[in-house]
Amino acid sequence: MLGQRGRDTVRFISKLAVVGLSALAVMPLGATAGASSATGTAAPSEASAARLESYIYNGSSLAMGVMRTWNGTGRIYGSGLYDKALPARKRTDTSFSWTRAQGFYLGSGYCGDIFYWNGSMWAYGASRKSGQHRLGTVVGQSVARWEVRQYRC
């Protein structure tokens, strides 16, 4: 037998179910949870099928700020310091389901070595000091594969 608290919980769950079914009943035919909006935003299933353009691998033991689409002017990123913190030893495409990653952020007191995949091996690209850094394409590669290894400097 349920006590007062149990009966209240059952009533609350029942109300949630009614509200959820009511909302489902007013959805237009053909609408799904992952459907594209009128603005042309891809649904999650469509986004995952999109072509991979670039990714960043965090080759260090610290999290690193990364930018999905560089929306700034020159070397200034227009949306804060970074979009997300990429955990150590992770990639932007597999961690965030991004089809592109165009920049990274190194915190104060940190530097980073940048490597890129040239089709046969990881090649050294450059070293950067703390701040925001934009990454571009890799000549001859359909997917720009970047690795950043940050360290104290």
C-alpha positions in Angstrom: 0.0 0.0 0.0 1.3 3.4 -0.9 1.8 6.2 1.6 0.8 9.8 0.9 4.3 10.5 -0.7 3.9 7.5 -3.0 0.4 8.6 -4.1 1.7 12.1 -4.8 4.6 10.7 -6.9 2.2 8.5 -8.9 -0.2 11.5 -9.5 2.8 13.7 -10.7 4.1 11.0 -13.1 0.6 10.6 -14.5 0.3 14.3 -15.1 3.6 14.3 -16.9 2.5 11.5 -19.1 -0.7 13.3 -20.0 1.2 16.6 -20.8 3.7 14.6 -22.9 1.0 12.8 -24.9 -0.9 16.1 -25.4 2.2 17.8 -26.8 2.8 14.8 -29.1 -0.8 15.0 -30.4 -0.4 18.6 -31.6 2.9 17.9 -33.5 2.4 18.3 -37.2 2.5 15.1 -39.3 6.0 14.2 -40.4 7.7 16.1 -37.5 10.2 14.1 -35.7 12.5 14.8 -32.7 15.5 15.2 -35.1 13.8 17.0 -38.0 15.4 20.0 -39.6 14.1 23.4 -38.7 12.9 26.0 -41.2 16.3 27.7 -40.9 18.0 24.7 -42.5 19.7 23.4 -39.4 20.7 19.8 -39.9 19.1 17.2 -37.6 21.6 15.2 -35.5 21.3 12.2 -37.8 22.0 14.4 -40.8 24.9 16.1 -39.1 26.6 12.9 -38.3 26.3 11.9 -42.0 27.9 15.2 -43.0 31.4 15.1 -44.4 34.2 15.6 -41.9 36.2 18.7 -42.8 38.7 18.9 -39.9 39.3 17.8 -36.3 41.7 18.7 -33.4 43.2 16.1 -31.2 44.3 17.2 -27.8 47.6 15.4 -27.4 48.3 16.6 -23.9 47.2 15.7 -20.4 45.3 18.9 -19.8 41.9 20.1 -21.2 42.2 22.6 -24.0 39.7 25.2 -25.4 38.6 24.6 -29.0 36.6 26.5 -31.5 34.2 24.9 -33.9 33.8 27.6 -36.6 36.1 30.6 -36.5 33.7 33.5 -36.6 36.2 36.3 -35.8 38.3 38.8 -37.7 41.9 37.9 -38.2 43.4 36.5 -35.0 40.4 37.6 -32.8 37.7 35.0 -32.2 34.3 36.5 -32.0 32.6 34.3 -29.4 34.6 34.5 -26.2 37.7 32.5 -25.5 36.5 29.2 -27.0 33.4 27.1 -27.6 34.2 23.9 -25.6 36.9 22.4 -23.4 38.3 19.4 -25.1 39.4 16.8 -22.6 43.0 15.3 -22.7 43.7 12.8 -25.4 40.3 13.4 -27.2 39.3 14.6 -30.6 36.7 17.2 -31.5 34.8 15.0 -34.0 34.4 12.0 -31.7 33.9 14.0 -28.4 31.5 16.7 -29.7 30.3 15.2 -33.1 31.7 18.3 -34.9 32.4 18.1 -38.6 34.9 20.9 -38.3 37.2 22.5 -35.7 38.9 25.7 -36.7 40.8 26.9 -33.7 42.1 26.4 -30.2 42.9 28.3 -27.1 46.0 27.9 -24.8 45.7 29.4 -21.3 48.0 31.8 -19.7 51.4 30.3 -19.1 51.0 27.5 -21.7 52.4 27.0 -25.1 51.6 24.4 -27.7 53.2 22.5 -30.5 51.0 21.9 -33.5 51.2 18.9 -35.7 49.2 17.9 -38.8 48.6 14.8 -40.8 50.3 15.1 -44.2 48.9 11.8 -45.7 51.6 9.5 -44.5 52.8 10.8 -41.0 52.3 13.5 -38.4 54.4 16.5 -39.2 55.5 19.4 -37.0 53.7 22.6 -38.0 54.5 25.3 -35.5 54.7 26.3 -31.9 52.3 28.9 -30.4 52.2 30.8 -27.1 49.1 31.3 -25.0 46.0 32.8 -26.7 43.6 32.0 -29.5 44.9 30.3 -32.6 43.1 29.7 -35.9 43.7 26.5 -37.9 43.1 26.2 -41.6 43.2 23.5 -44.2 46.1 21.0 -44.9 47.3 21.2 -48.5 46.6 18.0 -50.3 44.3 16.6 -47.7 40.5 16.4 -47.8 40.3 16.3 -44.0 42.5 18.7 -42.0 43.8 16.5 -39.0 45.4 18.6 -36.3 47.1 17.7 -33.0 48.0 20.2 -30.3 50.3 19.3 -27.5 50.3 22.0 -24.8 53.0 22.5 -22.1 54.1 25.0 -19.5 56.3 27.7 -20.9 
